[in-house]
Amino acid sequence: MSKYREVEIVPDDEYPPEKRPEFMEEGVEVPYDRLAPDTLSNLIAGFVSREWEEVGDTSATLDDKICQVRQQLLEKRAKVVFDLRSETCNIVLCERR
């Protein structure tokens, strides 16, 4: 079994700007289990700090939120994406098929 996974890059011309979803990342998926544990923890902490503030949910602790995101990554309901345009990593929800 290979350590590497196939990455699919969708060309910009398949999604014209007027039809491109606002939340769409232009980049590549990064297998979360290939990130250093500290890097993943920092990425998740930054993500939950931004996202939960926008939602306004203050009922869960930071540790609870981090556990929820880790579970979503484990269950493949979310993924880590490196955005080629901004050269940043983010966590995005996976589309349901």
Backbone as XML, in Angstrom:
<?xml version="1.0"?>
<chain id="A" units="angstrom">
  <residue number="1" name="MET">
    <atom name="N" x="0.839" y="-1.176" z="0.000"/>
    <atom name="CA" x="0.000" y="0.000" z="0.000"/>
    <atom name="C" x="0.885" y="1.241" z="0.000"/>
  </residue>
  <residue number="2" name="SER">
    <atom name="N" x="0.636" y="2.146" z="-0.903"/>
    <atom name="CA" x="1.437" y="3.351" z="-1.055"/>
    <atom name="C" x="1.079" y="4.394" z="-0.004"/>
  </residue>
  <residue number="3" name="LYS">
    <atom name="N" x="2.069" y="5.181" z="0.394"/>
    <atom name="CA" x="1.832" y="6.279" z="1.324"/>
    <atom name="C" x="1.184" y="7.459" z="0.621"/>
  </residue>
  <residue number="4" name="TYR">
    <atom name="N" x="1.277" y="7.506" z="-0.672"/>
    <atom name="CA" x="0.813" y="8.658" z="-1.426"/>
    <atom name="C" x="-0.594" y="8.445" z="-1.953"/>
  </residue>
  <residue number="5" name="ARG">
    <atom name="N" x="-1.318" y="9.529" z="-2.014"/>
    <atom name="CA" x="-2.685" y="9.470" z="-2.520"/>
    <atom name="C" x="-2.775" y="10.294" z="-3.790"/>
  </residue>
  <residue number="6" name="GLU">
    <atom name="N" x="-3.682" y="9.905" z="-4.643"/>
    <atom name="CA" x="-3.888" y="10.631" z="-5.875"/>
    <atom name="C" x="-4.587" y="11.948" z="-5.568"/>
  </residue>
  <residue number="7" name="VAL">
    <atom name="N" x="-4.137" y="13.013" z="-6.203"/>
    <atom name="CA" x="-4.695" y="14.336" z="-5.995"/>
    <atom name="C" x="-5.344" y="14.786" z="-7.286"/>
  </residue>
  <residue number="8" name="GLU">
    <atom name="N" x="-6.547" y="15.303" z="-7.193"/>
    <atom name="CA" x="-7.248" y="15.790" z="-8.369"/>
    <atom name="C" x="-7.314" y="17.300" z="-8.300"/>
  </residue>
  <residue number="9" name="ILE">
    <atom name="N" x="-6.788" y="17.962" z="-9.316"/>
    <atom name="CA" x="-6.864" y="19.420" z="-9.402"/>
    <atom name="C" x="-7.885" y="19.745" z="-10.481"/>
  </residue>
  <residue number="10" name="VAL">
    <atom name="N" x="-8.882" y="20.523" z="-10.121"/>
    <atom name="CA" x="-9.929" y="20.895" z="-11.062"/>
    <atom name="C" x="-9.530" y="22.203" z="-11.726"/>
  </residue>
  <residue number="11" name="PRO">
    <atom name="N" x="-9.410" y="22.213" z="-13.056"/>
    <atom name="CA" x="-9.022" y="23.447" z="-13.749"/>
    <atom name="C" x="-10.046" y="24.565" z="-13.532"/>
  </residue>
  <residue number="12" name="ASP">
    <atom name="N" x="-9.548" y="25.799" z="-13.480"/>
    <atom name="CA" x="-10.424" y="26.949" z="-13.286"/>
    <atom name="C" x="-11.517" y="27.046" z="-14.333"/>
  </residue>
  <residue number="13" name="ASP">
    <atom name="N" x="-11.204" y="26.657" z="-15.580"/>
    <atom name="CA" x="-12.185" y="26.836" z="-16.642"/>
    <atom name="C" x="-13.400" y="25.923" z="-16.499"/>
  </residue>
  <residue number="14" name="GLU">
    <atom name="N" x="-13.327" y="24.899" z="-15.641"/>
    <atom name="CA" x="-14.501" y="24.060" z="-15.401"/>
    <atom name="C" x="-15.495" y="24.760" z="-14.486"/>
  </residue>
  <residue number="15" name="TYR">
    <atom name="N" x="-15.042" y="25.757" z="-13.756"/>
    <atom name="CA" x="-15.890" y="26.530" z="-12.856"/>
    <atom name="C" x="-15.703" y="28.008" z="-13.166"/>
  </residue>
  <residue number="16" name="PRO">
    <atom name="N" x="-16.478" y="28.547" z="-14.113"/>
    <atom name="CA" x="-16.348" y="29.976" z="-14.403"/>
    <atom name="C" x="-16.613" y="30.790" z="-13.133"/>
  </residue>
  <residue number="17" name="PRO">
    <atom name="N" x="-15.965" y="31.945" z="-12.984"/>
    <atom name="CA" x="-16.097" y="32.732" z="-11.745"/>
    <atom name="C" x="-17.534" y="32.984" z="-11.319"/>
  </residue>
  <residue number="18" name="GLU">
    <atom name="N" x="-18.429" y="33.200" z="-12.255"/>
    <atom name="CA" x="-19.824" y="33.490" z="-11.881"/>
    <atom name="C" x="-20.552" y="32.260" z="-11.334"/>
  </residue>
  <residue number="19" name="LYS">
    <atom name="N" x="-20.041" y="31.060" z="-11.595"/>
    <atom name="CA" x="-20.681" y="29.839" z="-11.110"/>
    <atom name="C" x="-19.892" y="29.165" z="-9.991"/>
  </residue>
  <residue number="20" name="ARG">
    <atom name="N" x="-18.723" y="29.707" z="-9.684"/>
    <atom name="CA" x="-17.860" y="29.096" z="-8.675"/>
    <atom name="C" x="-18.432" y="29.355" z="-7.285"/>
  </residue>
  <residue number="21" name="PRO">
    <atom name="N" x="-18.605" y="28.297" z="-6.492"/>
    <atom name="CA" x="-19.092" y="28.507" z="-5.126"/>
    <atom name="C" x="-18.115" y="29.391" z="-4.358"/>
  </residue>
  <residue number="22" name="GLU">
    <atom name="N" x="-18.652" y="30.272" z="-3.511"/>
    <atom name="CA" x="-17.828" y="31.214" z="-2.766"/>
    <atom name="C" x="-16.825" y="30.497" z="-1.858"/>
  </residue>
  <residue number="23" name="PHE">
    <atom name="N" x="-17.213" y="29.328" z="-1.325"/>
    <atom name="CA" x="-16.391" y="28.616" z="-0.366"/>
    <atom name="C" x="-15.373" y="27.691" z="-1.013"/>
  </residue>
  <residue number="24" name="MET">
    <atom name="N" x="-15.363" y="27.607" z="-2.330"/>
    <atom name="CA" x="-14.527" y="26.621" z="-3.024"/>
    <atom name="C" x="-13.046" y="26.941" z="-2.882"/>
  </residue>
  <residue number="25" name="GLU">
    <atom name="N" x="-12.283" y="25.968" z="-2.478"/>
    <atom name="CA" x="-10.838" y="26.102" z="-2.386"/>
    <atom name="C" x="-10.238" y="25.715" z="-3.729"/>
  </residue>
  <residue number="26" name="GLU">
    <atom name="N" x="-9.211" y="26.420" z="-4.143"/>
    <atom name="CA" x="-8.518" y="26.078" z="-5.374"/>
    <atom name="C" x="-7.192" y="25.480" z="-4.981"/>
  </residue>
  <residue number="27" name="GLY">
    <atom name="N" x="-7.169" y="24.192" z="-4.777"/>
    <atom name="CA" x="-5.923" y="23.613" z="-4.328"/>
    <atom name="C" x="-5.957" y="22.109" z="-4.274"/>
  </residue>
  <residue number="28" name="VAL">
    <atom name="N" x="-5.165" y="21.594" z="-3.362"/>
    <atom name="CA" x="-5.005" y="20.155" z="-3.258"/>
    <atom name="C" x="-5.317" y="19.687" z="-1.844"/>
  </residue>
  <residue number="29" name="GLU">
    <atom name="N" x="-5.854" y="18.500" z="-1.763"/>
    <atom name="CA" x="-6.143" y="17.897" z="-0.466"/>
    <atom name="C" x="-4.837" y="17.414" z="0.167"/>
  </residue>
  <residue number="30" name="VAL">
    <atom name="N" x="-4.713" y="17.671" z="1.455"/>
    <atom name="CA" x="-3.550" y="17.222" z="2.215"/>
    <atom name="C" x="-4.047" y="16.188" z="3.221"/>
  </residue>
  <residue number="31" name="PRO">
    <atom name="N" x="-3.601" y="14.947" z="3.127"/>
    <atom name="CA" x="-4.053" y="13.953" z="4.099"/>
    <atom name="C" x="-3.688" y="14.406" z="5.517"/>
  </residue>
  <residue number="32" name="TYR">
    <atom name="N" x="-4.703" y="14.573" z="6.353"/>
    <atom name="CA" x="-4.474" y="15.107" z="7.701"/>
    <atom name="C" x="-3.527" y="14.231" z="8.509"/>
  </residue>
  <residue number="33" name="ASP">
    <atom name="N" x="-3.535" y="12.933" z="8.241"/>
    <atom name="CA" x="-2.681" y="12.034" z="9.012"/>
    <atom name="C" x="-1.212" y="12.111" z="8.585"/>
  </residue>
  <residue number="34" name="ARG">
    <atom name="N" x="-0.925" y="12.881" z="7.547"/>
    <atom name="CA" x="0.461" y="13.094" z="7.105"/>
    <atom name="C" x="1.050" y="14.374" z="7.698"/>
  </residue>
  <residue number="35" name="LEU">
    <atom name="N" x="0.227" y="15.167" z="8.393"/>
    <atom name="CA" x="0.713" y="16.393" z="9.023"/>
    <atom name="C" x="1.306" y="16.073" z="10.389"/>
  </residue>
  <residue number="36" name="ALA">
    <atom name="N" x="2.291" y="16.853" z="10.787"/>
    <atom name="CA" x="2.851" y="16.711" z="12.130"/>
    <atom name="C" x="1.734" y="16.988" z="13.142"/>
  </residue>
  <residue number="37" name="PRO">
    <atom name="N" x="1.682" y="16.234" z="14.242"/>
    <atom name="CA" x="0.601" y="16.415" z="15.224"/>
    <atom name="C" x="0.435" y="17.859" z="15.702"/>
  </residue>
  <residue number="38" name="ASP">
    <atom name="N" x="1.537" y="18.567" z="15.964"/>
    <atom name="CA" x="1.430" y="19.962" z="16.403"/>
    <atom name="C" x="0.856" y="20.851" z="15.306"/>
  </residue>
  <residue number="39" name="THR">
    <atom name="N" x="1.253" y="20.603" z="14.072"/>
    <atom name="CA" x="0.751" y="21.381" z="12.941"/>
    <atom name="C" x="-0.746" y="21.175" z="12.790"/>
  </residue>
  <residue number="40" name="LEU">
    <atom name="N" x="-1.185" y="19.925" z="12.866"/>
    <atom name="CA" x="-2.611" y="19.634" z="12.752"/>
    <atom name="C" x="-3.386" y="20.274" z="13.901"/>
  </residue>
  <residue number="41" name="SER">
    <atom name="N" x="-2.874" y="20.181" z="15.108"/>
    <atom name="CA" x="-3.549" y="20.781" z="16.262"/>
    <atom name="C" x="-3.690" y="22.293" z="16.088"/>
  </residue>
  <residue number="42" name="ASN">
    <atom name="N" x="-2.623" y="22.950" z="15.637"/>
    <atom name="CA" x="-2.677" y="24.399" z="15.421"/>
    <atom name="C" x="-3.647" y="24.767" z="14.310"/>
  </residue>
  <residue number="43" name="LEU">
    <atom name="N" x="-3.670" y="23.969" z="13.249"/>
    <atom name="CA" x="-4.588" y="24.216" z="12.139"/>
    <atom name="C" x="-6.037" y="24.090" z="12.608"/>
  </residue>
  <residue number="44" name="ILE">
    <atom name="N" x="-6.330" y="23.034" z="13.351"/>
    <atom name="CA" x="-7.697" y="22.821" z="13.850"/>
    <atom name="C" x="-8.084" y="23.931" z="14.825"/>
  </residue>
  <residue number="45" name="ALA">
    <atom name="N" x="-7.176" y="24.304" z="15.741"/>
    <atom name="CA" x="-7.480" y="25.357" z="16.717"/>
    <atom name="C" x="-7.780" y="26.675" z="16.009"/>
  </residue>
  <residue number="46" name="GLY">
    <atom name="N" x="-6.997" y="27.007" z="14.996"/>
    <atom name="CA" x="-7.257" y="28.224" z="14.228"/>
    <atom name="C" x="-8.582" y="28.156" z="13.501"/>
  </residue>
  <residue number="47" name="PHE">
    <atom name="N" x="-8.871" y="26.999" z="12.944"/>
    <atom name="CA" x="-10.128" y="26.805" z="12.221"/>
    <atom name="C" x="-11.333" y="26.979" z="13.134"/>
  </residue>
  <residue number="48" name="VAL">
    <atom name="N" x="-11.334" y="26.305" z="14.277"/>
    <atom name="CA" x="-12.510" y="26.401" z="15.157"/>
    <atom name="C" x="-12.642" y="27.796" z="15.747"/>
  </residue>
  <residue number="49" name="SER">
    <atom name="N" x="-11.532" y="28.472" z="15.975"/>
    <atom name="CA" x="-11.603" y="29.845" z="16.488"/>
    <atom name="C" x="-12.291" y="30.762" z="15.492"/>
  </residue>
  <residue number="50" name="ARG">
    <atom name="N" x="-11.976" y="30.602" z="14.193"/>
    <atom name="CA" x="-12.608" y="31.429" z="13.149"/>
    <atom name="C" x="-14.047" y="31.010" z="12.901"/>
  </residue>
  <residue number="51" name="GLU">
    <atom name="N" x="-14.255" y="29.718" z="12.661"/>
    <atom name="CA" x="-15.559" y="29.243" z="12.226"/>
    <atom name="C" x="-16.630" y="29.348" z="13.303"/>
  </residue>
  <residue number="52" name="TRP">
    <atom name="N" x="-16.326" y="28.991" z="14.525"/>
    <atom name="CA" x="-17.348" y="29.033" z="15.566"/>
    <atom name="C" x="-17.693" y="30.468" z="15.942"/>
  </residue>
  <residue number="53" name="GLU">
    <atom name="N" x="-16.741" y="31.393" z="15.789"/>
    <atom name="CA" x="-17.049" y="32.801" z="16.041"/>
    <atom name="C" x="-18.102" y="33.271" z="15.056"/>
  </residue>
  <residue number="54" name="GLU">
    <atom name="N" x="-17.955" y="32.868" z="13.785"/>
    <atom name="CA" x="-18.908" y="33.272" z="12.754"/>
    <atom name="C" x="-20.290" y="32.699" z="13.019"/>
  </residue>
  <residue number="55" name="VAL">
    <atom name="N" x="-20.345" y="31.478" z="13.519"/>
    <atom name="CA" x="-21.624" y="30.818" z="13.784"/>
    <atom name="C" x="-22.260" y="31.376" z="15.051"/>
  </residue>
  <residue number="56" name="GLY">
    <atom name="N" x="-21.429" y="31.820" z="15.978"/>
    <atom name="CA" x="-21.943" y="32.369" z="17.224"/>
    <atom name="C" x="-22.232" y="31.323" z="18.273"/>
  </residue>
  <residue number="57" name="ASP">
    <atom name="N" x="-21.742" y="30.098" z="18.084"/>
    <atom name="CA" x="-21.965" y="29.016" z="19.039"/>
    <atom name="C" x="-20.925" y="29.113" z="20.145"/>
  </residue>
  <residue number="58" name="THR">
    <atom name="N" x="-21.360" y="29.437" z="21.349"/>
    <atom name="CA" x="-20.432" y="29.560" z="22.477"/>
    <atom name="C" x="-20.660" y="28.475" z="23.516"/>
  </residue>
  <residue number="59" name="SER">
    <atom name="N" x="-21.507" y="27.500" z="23.215"/>
    <atom name="CA" x="-21.843" y="26.475" z="24.201"/>
    <atom name="C" x="-20.752" y="25.410" z="24.356"/>
  </residue>
  <residue number="60" name="ALA">
    <atom name="N" x="-19.915" y="25.224" z="23.351"/>
    <atom name="CA" x="-18.873" y="24.194" z="23.411"/>
    <atom name="C" x="-17.533" y="24.825" z="23.762"/>
  </residue>
  <residue number="61" name="THR">
    <atom name="N" x="-16.722" y="24.087" z="24.498"/>
    <atom name="CA" x="-15.375" y="24.569" z="24.823"/>
    <atom name="C" x="-14.473" y="24.410" z="23.607"/>
  </residue>
  <residue number="62" name="LEU">
    <atom name="N" x="-13.314" y="25.052" z="23.645"/>
    <atom name="CA" x="-12.354" y="24.926" z="22.549"/>
    <atom name="C" x="-11.956" y="23.467" z="22.362"/>
  </residue>
  <residue number="63" name="ASP">
    <atom name="N" x="-11.735" y="22.756" z="23.456"/>
    <atom name="CA" x="-11.369" y="21.335" z="23.358"/>
    <atom name="C" x="-12.486" y="20.511" z="22.725"/>
  </residue>
  <residue number="64" name="ASP">
    <atom name="N" x="-13.746" y="20.821" z="23.060"/>
    <atom name="CA" x="-14.885" y="20.122" z="22.456"/>
    <atom name="C" x="-14.923" y="20.345" z="20.949"/>
  </residue>
  <residue number="65" name="LYS">
    <atom name="N" x="-14.716" y="21.590" z="20.548"/>
    <atom name="CA" x="-14.746" y="21.931" z="19.125"/>
    <atom name="C" x="-13.614" y="21.229" z="18.374"/>
  </residue>
  <residue number="66" name="ILE">
    <atom name="N" x="-12.430" y="21.212" z="18.979"/>
    <atom name="CA" x="-11.285" y="20.549" z="18.351"/>
    <atom name="C" x="-11.570" y="19.057" z="18.185"/>
  </residue>
  <residue number="67" name="CYS">
    <atom name="N" x="-12.150" y="18.438" z="19.199"/>
    <atom name="CA" x="-12.507" y="17.014" z="19.110"/>
    <atom name="C" x="-13.526" y="16.763" z="18.002"/>
  </residue>
  <residue number="68" name="GLN">
    <atom name="N" x="-14.497" y="17.673" z="17.863"/>
    <atom name="CA" x="-15.510" y="17.526" z="16.813"/>
    <atom name="C" x="-14.871" y="17.576" z="15.428"/>
  </residue>
  <residue number="69" name="VAL">
    <atom name="N" x="-13.945" y="18.509" z="15.228"/>
    <atom name="CA" x="-13.292" y="18.635" z="13.918"/>
    <atom name="C" x="-12.400" y="17.423" z="13.655"/>
  </residue>
  <residue number="70" name="ARG">
    <atom name="N" x="-11.666" y="16.961" z="14.665"/>
    <atom name="CA" x="-10.843" y="15.752" z="14.492"/>
    <atom name="C" x="-11.719" y="14.567" z="14.074"/>
  </residue>
  <residue number="71" name="GLN">
    <atom name="N" x="-12.881" y="14.438" z="14.686"/>
    <atom name="CA" x="-13.795" y="13.352" z="14.344"/>
    <atom name="C" x="-14.283" y="13.486" z="12.904"/>
  </residue>
  <residue number="72" name="GLN">
    <atom name="N" x="-14.579" y="14.717" z="12.486"/>
    <atom name="CA" x="-15.015" y="14.934" z="11.104"/>
    <atom name="C" x="-13.911" y="14.567" z="10.117"/>
  </residue>
  <residue number="73" name="LEU">
    <atom name="N" x="-12.671" y="14.888" z="10.451"/>
    <atom name="CA" x="-11.544" y="14.501" z="9.585"/>
    <atom name="C" x="-11.419" y="12.978" z="9.532"/>
  </residue>
  <residue number="74" name="LEU">
    <atom name="N" x="-11.528" y="12.338" z="10.676"/>
    <atom name="CA" x="-11.425" y="10.885" z="10.756"/>
    <atom name="C" x="-12.511" y="10.205" z="9.933"/>
  </residue>
  <residue number="75" name="GLU">
    <atom name="N" x="-13.718" y="10.750" z="9.984"/>
    <atom name="CA" x="-14.865" y="10.177" z="9.267"/>
    <atom name="C" x="-14.952" y="10.653" z="7.821"/>
  </residue>
  <residue number="76" name="LYS">
    <atom name="N" x="-13.961" y="11.444" z="7.394"/>
    <atom name="CA" x="-13.913" y="11.967" z="6.024"/>
    <atom name="C" x="-15.104" y="12.864" z="5.695"/>
  </residue>
  <residue number="77" name="ARG">
    <atom name="N" x="-15.631" y="13.533" z="6.720"/>
    <atom name="CA" x="-16.689" y="14.526" z="6.498"/>
    <atom name="C" x="-16.081" y="15.913" z="6.318"/>
  </residue>
  <residue number="78" name="ALA">
    <atom name="N" x="-14.790" y="16.032" z="6.601"/>
    <atom name="CA" x="-14.030" y="17.263" z="6.397"/>
    <atom name="C" x="-12.648" y="16.857" z="5.907"/>
  </residue>
  <residue number="79" name="LYS">
    <atom name="N" x="-11.942" y="17.818" z="5.306"/>
    <atom name="CA" x="-10.606" y="17.534" z="4.804"/>
    <atom name="C" x="-9.742" y="18.782" z="4.911"/>
  </residue>
  <residue number="80" name="VAL">
    <atom name="N" x="-8.433" y="18.572" z="4.896"/>
    <atom name="CA" x="-7.470" y="19.661" z="4.906"/>
    <atom name="C" x="-7.118" y="19.948" z="3.449"/>
  </residue>
  <residue number="81" name="VAL">
    <atom name="N" x="-7.174" y="21.229" z="3.077"/>
    <atom name="CA" x="-6.881" y="21.634" z="1.710"/>
    <atom name="C" x="-5.833" y="22.738" z="1.736"/>
  </residue>
  <residue number="82" name="PHE">
    <atom name="N" x="-4.814" y="22.591" z="0.867"/>
    <atom name="CA" x="-3.839" y="23.656" z="0.674"/>
    <atom name="C" x="-4.301" y="24.468" z="-0.514"/>
  </residue>
  <residue number="83" name="ASP">
    <atom name="N" x="-4.617" y="25.741" z="-0.271"/>
    <atom name="CA" x="-5.101" y="26.640" z="-1.323"/>
    <atom name="C" x="-3.898" y="27.176" z="-2.097"/>
  </residue>
  <residue number="84" name="LEU">
    <atom name="N" x="-3.850" y="26.863" z="-3.379"/>
    <atom name="CA" x="-2.720" y="27.248" z="-4.207"/>
    <atom name="C" x="-2.637" y="28.758" z="-4.426"/>
  </residue>
  <residue number="85" name="ARG">
    <atom name="N" x="-3.777" y="29.422" z="-4.420"/>
    <atom name="CA" x="-3.770" y="30.868" z="-4.663"/>
    <atom name="C" x="-3.251" y="31.647" z="-3.466"/>
  </residue>
  <residue number="86" name="SER">
    <atom name="N" x="-3.767" y="31.323" z="-2.286"/>
    <atom name="CA" x="-3.360" y="32.077" z="-1.093"/>
    <atom name="C" x="-2.176" y="31.436" z="-0.373"/>
  </residue>
  <residue number="87" name="GLU">
    <atom name="N" x="-1.817" y="30.227" z="-0.793"/>
    <atom name="CA" x="-0.741" y="29.465" z="-0.168"/>
    <atom name="C" x="-0.985" y="29.269" z="1.330"/>
  </residue>
  <residue number="88" name="THR">
    <atom name="N" x="-2.237" y="28.923" z="1.661"/>
    <atom name="CA" x="-2.621" y="28.663" z="3.047"/>
    <atom name="C" x="-3.371" y="27.341" z="3.122"/>
  </residue>
  <residue number="89" name="CYS">
    <atom name="N" x="-3.405" y="26.775" z="4.327"/>
    <atom name="CA" x="-4.182" y="25.557" z="4.573"/>
    <atom name="C" x="-5.482" y="25.924" z="5.248"/>
  </residue>
  <residue number="90" name="ASN">
    <atom name="N" x="-6.502" y="25.149" z="4.972"/>
    <atom name="CA" x="-7.788" y="25.334" z="5.619"/>
    <atom name="C" x="-8.466" y="23.978" z="5.729"/>
  </residue>
  <residue number="91" name="ILE">
    <atom name="N" x="-9.488" y="23.930" z="6.549"/>
    <atom name="CA" x="-10.311" y="22.730" z="6.686"/>
    <atom name="C" x="-11.642" y="23.046" z="6.029"/>
  </residue>
  <residue number="92" name="VAL">
    <atom name="N" x="-12.078" y="22.163" z="5.164"/>
    <atom name="CA" x="-13.345" y="22.364" z="4.470"/>
    <atom name="C" x="-14.217" y="21.123" z="4.619"/>
  </residue>
  <residue number="93" name="LEU">
    <atom name="N" x="-15.517" y="21.328" z="4.561"/>
    <atom name="CA" x="-16.453" y="20.218" z="4.607"/>
    <atom name="C" x="-16.422" y="19.483" z="3.282"/>
  </residue>
  <residue number="94" name="CYS">
    <atom name="N" x="-16.559" y="18.187" z="3.327"/>
    <atom name="CA" x="-16.620" y="17.385" z="2.113"/>
    <atom name="C" x="-18.038" y="17.426" z="1.574"/>
  </residue>
  <residue number="95" name="GLU">
    <atom name="N" x="-18.125" y="17.447" z="0.261"/>
    <atom name="CA" x="-19.439" y="17.406" z="-0.365"/>
    <atom name="C" x="-20.030" y="16.017" z="-0.191"/>
  </residue>
  <residue number="96" name="ARG">
    <atom name="N" x="-21.314" y="15.967" z="0.040"/>
    <atom name="CA" x="-21.990" y="14.662" z="0.137"/>
    <atom name="C" x="-22.397" y="14.237" z="-1.247"/>
  </residue>
  <residue number="97" name="ARG">
    <atom name="N" x="-22.137" y="12.975" z="-1.568"/>
    <atom name="CA" x="-22.446" y="12.476" z="-2.915"/>
    <atom name="C" x="-23.563" y="11.497" z="-2.857"/>
  </residue>
</chain>
